[in-house]
Amino acid sequence: MFINKGVIVSIKGRNPDNDQTIYATDKPIFKKPHVVLINSGTASAAEIVTGCLKDHNRAIVIGQRSFGKGNVQDVIPLKGGYALILTVAKYYTPNGFSIQAEGIVPNIEIKKKNEDEFVLRENELLHHLTSKKAILQKPQEILIDNNTKEPKHLKNEFIIKQAIKVLDEEIQKCPQSAKACYSYLKS
């Protein structure tokens, strides 16, 4: 839907014979610049999509490092209504980064000056599955002042404003027809 060719995600486990690579096969429907907002609550399938868009340079990712749930699990039914959940593989982005316990690092990181909120990620859980590859990318940092007097219902407004700012910068690189279309949609 967002890319027309290349790897979407790879699945790698203990047995290389069972590894899979999922490829894009259709023409992208959405060809305009994208901004993806993520935070520590972004997990699993959302991380797969974000990693794909980021690795293919189809989106600028803004926010905070994602949760890091990149494992593939099988549910094996047992007697008495019980089940065994067995981790059998890990998800990897098109560039080969493991999502598991690492998460997706945004291109532009939104940080607060005063870290007073509780954030839990996969790599902080007891007995979490580790990743062999660390993501070596360092995001650009933008600091948020927690002492602003914005109303509570606009708490995340800053992230949206930053996303619009990045989109505006990307639009400046587009042809005039795209700029006119964006101006119309923005009004």
C-alpha positions as semicolon CSV with decimal commas, in nm:
position;residue;x (nm);y (nm);z (nm)
1;M;0,000;0,000;0,000
2;F;0,288;0,239;0,077
3;I;0,573;0,079;-0,120
4;N;0,574;-0,081;-0,463
5;K;0,870;-0,315;-0,436
6;G;1,113;-0,455;-0,186
7;V;1,100;-0,623;0,150
8;I;0,821;-0,539;0,392
9;V;0,940;-0,760;0,679
10;S;1,154;-1,069;0,738
11;I;1,080;-1,344;0,989
12;K;1,379;-1,537;1,120
13;G;1,379;-1,820;1,371
14;R;1,598;-2,104;1,492
15;N;1,553;-2,308;1,176
16;P;1,662;-2,110;0,867
17;D;1,444;-2,338;0,651
18;N;1,138;-2,174;0,809
19;D;1,254;-1,815;0,758
20;Q;1,023;-1,595;0,552
21;T;1,054;-1,266;0,369
22;I;0,739;-1,073;0,279
23;Y;0,767;-0,855;-0,033
24;A;0,554;-0,570;-0,166
25;T;0,376;-0,662;-0,488
26;D;0,137;-0,378;-0,570
27;K;0,171;-0,020;-0,676
28;P;0,159;0,215;-0,379
29;I;-0,174;0,389;-0,332
30;F;-0,029;0,668;-0,121
31;K;0,262;0,837;-0,296
32;K;0,277;1,163;-0,101
33;P;0,523;1,230;0,185
34;H;0,430;1,060;0,513
35;V;0,499;1,129;0,877
36;V;0,452;0,846;1,126
37;L;0,407;0,929;1,494
38;I;0,528;0,666;1,742
39;N;0,591;0,637;2,114
40;S;0,674;0,370;2,372
41;G;0,323;0,228;2,330
42;T;0,369;0,160;1,959
43;A;0,415;-0,216;1,930
44;S;0,406;-0,526;1,715
45;A;0,234;-0,478;1,376
46;A;0,261;-0,098;1,406
47;E;0,637;-0,139;1,449
48;I;0,655;-0,361;1,140
49;V;0,475;-0,099;0,928
50;T;0,682;0,185;1,074
51;G;1,010;-0,002;1,020
52;C;0,916;-0,075;0,660
53;L;0,822;0,285;0,582
54;K;1,134;0,419;0,753
55;D;1,376;0,175;0,587
56;H;1,229;0,247;0,242
57;N;1,246;0,624;0,307
58;R;0,870;0,649;0,258
59;A;0,808;0,824;0,590
60;I;0,976;1,040;0,847
61;V;0,922;0,885;1,189
62;I;0,866;1,129;1,476
63;G;0,819;1,063;1,847
64;Q;0,981;0,826;2,092
65;R;1,144;0,485;2,052
66;S;0,873;0,221;2,016
67;F;0,798;-0,066;2,255
68;G;1,009;-0,335;2,088
69;K;0,771;-0,628;2,051
70;G;0,912;-0,805;1,751
71;N;0,869;-1,171;1,833
72;V;0,657;-1,430;1,654
73;Q;0,464;-1,663;1,880
74;D;0,273;-1,986;1,827
75;V;-0,011;-2,087;2,057
76;I;-0,012;-2,460;2,131
77;P;-0,342;-2,578;2,285
78;L;-0,311;-2,804;2,591
79;K;-0,561;-3,016;2,781
80;G;-0,802;-2,848;3,018
81;G;-0,827;-2,526;2,818
82;Y;-0,465;-2,429;2,881
83;A;-0,217;-2,322;2,617
84;L;0,155;-2,284;2,573
85;I;0,270;-1,965;2,402
86;L;0,601;-2,038;2,235
87;T;0,824;-1,774;2,077
88;V;0,944;-1,919;1,746
89;A;1,099;-1,628;1,553
90;K;1,170;-1,255;1,539
91;Y;1,062;-0,980;1,300
92;Y;1,327;-0,780;1,112
93;T;1,288;-0,454;0,921
94;P;1,385;-0,441;0,550
95;N;1,734;-0,319;0,648
96;G;1,778;-0,619;0,879
97;F;1,723;-0,456;1,218
98;S;1,556;-0,669;1,483
99;I;1,250;-0,502;1,628
100;Q;1,258;-0,727;1,936
101;A;1,360;-0,541;2,253
102;E;1,512;-0,261;2,043
103;G;1,202;-0,100;1,899
104;I;1,200;0,148;1,615
105;V;1,411;0,460;1,666
106;P;1,242;0,768;1,520
107;N;1,417;0,996;1,273
108;I;1,321;1,288;1,496
109;E;1,290;1,213;1,865
110;I;1,051;1,413;2,081
111;K;1,181;1,422;2,438
112;K;1,053;1,593;2,748
113;K;1,288;1,799;2,962
114;N;1,146;1,648;3,280
115;E;1,104;1,272;3,245
116;D;0,822;1,229;3,496
117;E;0,608;0,976;3,311
118;F;0,644;0,600;3,350
119;V;0,748;0,427;3,028
120;L;0,772;0,050;2,992
121;R;0,931;-0,120;2,695
122;E;0,988;-0,483;2,600
123;N;1,356;-0,475;2,702
124;E;1,255;-0,376;3,057
125;L;1,035;-0,682;3,109
126;L;1,167;-0,971;3,316
127;H;1,296;-1,254;3,094
128;H;1,237;-1,061;2,771
129;L;1,369;-1,202;2,446
130;T;1,682;-1,010;2,350
131;S;1,797;-0,883;2,014
132;K;2,134;-0,967;1,862
133;K;2,142;-0,649;1,653
134;A;2,117;-0,307;1,810
135;I;1,977;-0,020;1,608
136;L;2,269;0,214;1,561
137;Q;2,073;0,513;1,435
138;K;2,067;0,821;1,654
139;P;1,757;1,038;1,618
140;Q;1,754;1,413;1,606
141;E;1,628;1,543;1,943
142;I;1,357;1,798;2,009
143;L;1,291;1,889;2,371
144;I;0,946;1,950;2,513
145;D;0,908;2,176;2,813
146;N;0,670;2,012;3,062
147;N;0,616;2,345;3,235
148;T;0,413;2,492;2,950
149;K;0,065;2,616;3,033
150;E;-0,112;2,423;2,755
151;P;-0,449;2,268;2,848
152;K;-0,438;1,894;2,927
153;H;-0,646;1,799;2,623
154;L;-0,371;1,952;2,404
155;K;-0,092;1,760;2,579
156;N;0,021;1,584;2,260
157;E;-0,038;1,887;2,038
158;F;0,338;1,952;2,020
159;I;0,402;1,619;1,849
160;I;0,129;1,692;1,595
161;K;0,274;2,039;1,534
162;Q;0,617;1,885;1,477
163;A;0,468;1,634;1,233
164;I;0,302;1,916;1,037
165;K;0,629;2,110;1,039
166;V;0,815;1,811;0,892
167;L;0,541;1,757;0,633
168;D;0,559;2,125;0,538
169;E;0,935;2,091;0,484
170;E;0,880;1,783;0,267
171;I;0,607;1,958;0,068
172;Q;0,855;2,234;-0,019
173;K;1,049;1,969;-0,210
174;C;0,740;1,865;-0,412
175;P;0,621;2,001;-0,748
176;Q;0,383;2,299;-0,750
177;S;0,077;2,079;-0,817
178;A;0,142;1,881;-0,498
179;K;0,187;2,206;-0,302
180;A;-0,146;2,337;-0,430
181;C;-0,319;2,013;-0,336
182;Y;-0,166;2,017;0,014
183;S;-0,261;2,384;0,066
184;Y;-0,618;2,299;-0,028
185;L;-0,631;2,003;0,213
186;K;-0,473;2,206;0,493
187;S;-0,733;2,487;0,470
